[in-house]
Amino acid sequence: MKLALITGGSKGLGAALVQWHLDQGWTVREYSRSGQGDVHVPCDFSAQDAGAAVLEGSFAELAQHPWDVLRLINNAGTLDPIGPLTDSEPSQWRAHLQINVAACVTATGLFLKHFSLSQAPQTVVNISSGAAVTPYHGWSLYCASKAALEAFTRCVALEQAAAPAPTTVVAIRPGVIETGMQAAIRAQDSAHFAQVEKFRKLSAEGLLQSPAEAAQRVCGLLARGVRSGEVYDVRDLG
Ligand SMILES: NC(=O)c1ccc[n+]([C@@H]2O[C@H](COP(=O)([O-])OP(=O)(O)OC[C@H]3O[C@@H](n4cnc5c(N)ncnc54)[C@H](OP(=O)(O)O)[C@@H]3O)[C@@H](O)[C@H]2O)c1
């Protein structure tokens, strides 16, 4: 039995990752606010303590079962608030960092803790973005949060290398995908997001991947084998 734990699996890339794993016979749990069905676990990562409590309870219960393979995909993410930093408020900055960074730290730490006794091969996948290394006017929080995820990935991988049964920890930049996040980007005016035309053009020229295509690329990469501590960009993989 294989278990995939996916944050933000209600829509976009996360929903496609959920579907990919279900199609391959994995047991799946997805953690979000608006998902549905048997795999859905209601969870709001902007409420830090409540989100952590949900993950703690769910992981503790699942760790009682024997698994052959374990995978955590930290996919939940937000771009909000888009725009120059001075156009938004501290409560919005805090919520952004909780969803994009603290939830990933929390899920990873609790995953390592609760499944530490399992002999199953374990992988943590942090969904990053090219924005981790490319600055965008209007995306200061998003770029910072993705850079933080990549640094976090490298450090936890180093720590795991010394563990008796190391968990593989990688970050993957999935490329540009036609999701609600991209629709929200294209709806911005250029005062809020200076590079909006670049993203409108990508869409107009049909250059966006579907969520299913992106999920296939992410999962195909994992199936071929990854090196712990690496940051992969699916656009480099052909
Ligand atoms: N789309 C792209 O072009 C692109 C490119 C590079 C990287 N990425 C990354 O890919 C990942 C998925 O993005 P996407 O494009 O699929 O975005 P999306 O369609 O907006 O989906 C975002 C997911 O995150 C969840 N989420 C957001 N806020 C949450 C909260 N407070 N608590 C719990 N879950 C929350 C959402 O669930 P609920 O709303 O149901 O809570 C949803 O399932 C993100 O990490 C993003 O940064 C996307």
PDBQT file of the ligand as one rigid body, heavy atoms in Angstrom, charges set to zero:
ROOT
HETATM    1  N1  LIG A 301       0.036  27.711 -11.679  1.00  0.00    +0.000 N 
HETATM    2  C1  LIG A 301       1.315  27.924 -11.988  1.00  0.00    +0.000 C 
HETATM    3  O1  LIG A 301       1.651  28.397 -13.079  1.00  0.00    +0.000 OA
HETATM    4  C2  LIG A 301       2.396  27.589 -10.992  1.00  0.00    +0.000 A 
HETATM    5  C3  LIG A 301       3.716  27.776 -11.379  1.00  0.00    +0.000 A 
HETATM    6  C4  LIG A 301       4.739  27.462 -10.482  1.00  0.00    +0.000 A 
HETATM    7  C5  LIG A 301       4.432  26.965  -9.229  1.00  0.00    +0.000 A 
HETATM    8  N2  LIG A 301       3.127  26.794  -8.873  1.00  0.00    +0.000 N 
HETATM    9  C6  LIG A 301       2.854  26.271  -7.528  1.00  0.00    +0.000 C 
HETATM   10  O2  LIG A 301       2.012  25.140  -7.630  1.00  0.00    +0.000 OA
HETATM   11  C7  LIG A 301       1.229  25.012  -6.435  1.00  0.00    +0.000 C 
HETATM   12  C8  LIG A 301      -0.247  24.871  -6.808  1.00  0.00    +0.000 C 
HETATM   13  O3  LIG A 301      -0.627  26.073  -7.470  1.00  0.00    +0.000 OA
HETATM   14  P1  LIG A 301      -1.928  26.141  -8.422  1.00  0.00    +0.000 P 
HETATM   15  O4  LIG A 301      -1.547  26.933  -9.600  1.00  0.00    +0.000 OA
HETATM   16  O5  LIG A 301      -2.515  24.803  -8.576  1.00  0.00    +0.000 OA
HETATM   17  O6  LIG A 301      -2.854  27.076  -7.519  1.00  0.00    +0.000 OA
HETATM   18  P2  LIG A 301      -4.425  27.031  -7.210  1.00  0.00    +0.000 P 
HETATM   19  O7  LIG A 301      -5.180  26.458  -8.338  1.00  0.00    +0.000 OA
HETATM   20  O8  LIG A 301      -4.722  28.397  -6.723  1.00  0.00    +0.000 OA
HETATM   21  O9  LIG A 301      -4.501  25.983  -5.985  1.00  0.00    +0.000 OA
HETATM   22  C9  LIG A 301      -3.921  26.293  -4.756  1.00  0.00    +0.000 C 
HETATM   23  C10 LIG A 301      -4.176  25.176  -3.780  1.00  0.00    +0.000 C 
HETATM   24  O10 LIG A 301      -3.669  25.601  -2.479  1.00  0.00    +0.000 OA
HETATM   25  C11 LIG A 301      -4.698  25.483  -1.531  1.00  0.00    +0.000 C 
HETATM   26  N3  LIG A 301      -4.650  26.536  -0.522  1.00  0.00    +0.000 N 
HETATM   27  C12 LIG A 301      -4.530  27.870  -0.726  1.00  0.00    +0.000 A 
HETATM   28  N4  LIG A 301      -4.680  28.527   0.446  1.00  0.00    +0.000 NA
HETATM   29  C13 LIG A 301      -4.906  27.578   1.402  1.00  0.00    +0.000 A 
HETATM   30  C14 LIG A 301      -5.165  27.621   2.787  1.00  0.00    +0.000 A 
HETATM   31  N5  LIG A 301      -5.264  28.785   3.465  1.00  0.00    +0.000 N 
HETATM   32  N6  LIG A 301      -5.330  26.463   3.459  1.00  0.00    +0.000 NA
HETATM   33  C15 LIG A 301      -5.297  25.271   2.801  1.00  0.00    +0.000 A 
HETATM   34  N7  LIG A 301      -5.046  25.165   1.475  1.00  0.00    +0.000 NA
HETATM   35  C16 LIG A 301      -4.873  26.312   0.773  1.00  0.00    +0.000 A 
HETATM   36  C17 LIG A 301      -6.001  25.616  -2.317  1.00  0.00    +0.000 C 
HETATM   37  O11 LIG A 301      -7.053  24.961  -1.623  1.00  0.00    +0.000 OA
HETATM   38  P3  LIG A 301      -8.366  25.706  -1.023  1.00  0.00    +0.000 P 
HETATM   39  O12 LIG A 301      -8.560  26.987  -1.738  1.00  0.00    +0.000 OA
HETATM   40  O13 LIG A 301      -9.443  24.694  -1.233  1.00  0.00    +0.000 OA
HETATM   41  O14 LIG A 301      -8.030  25.883   0.434  1.00  0.00    +0.000 OA
HETATM   42  C18 LIG A 301      -5.662  24.885  -3.607  1.00  0.00    +0.000 C 
HETATM   43  O15 LIG A 301      -5.906  23.514  -3.481  1.00  0.00    +0.000 OA
HETATM   44  C19 LIG A 301       1.518  26.258  -5.589  1.00  0.00    +0.000 C 
HETATM   45  O16 LIG A 301       2.486  25.954  -4.605  1.00  0.00    +0.000 OA
HETATM   46  C20 LIG A 301       2.112  27.224  -6.615  1.00  0.00    +0.000 C 
HETATM   47  O17 LIG A 301       2.954  28.170  -6.003  1.00  0.00    +0.000 OA
HETATM   48  C21 LIG A 301       2.097  27.096  -9.718  1.00  0.00    +0.000 A 
ENDROOT
TORSDOF 0
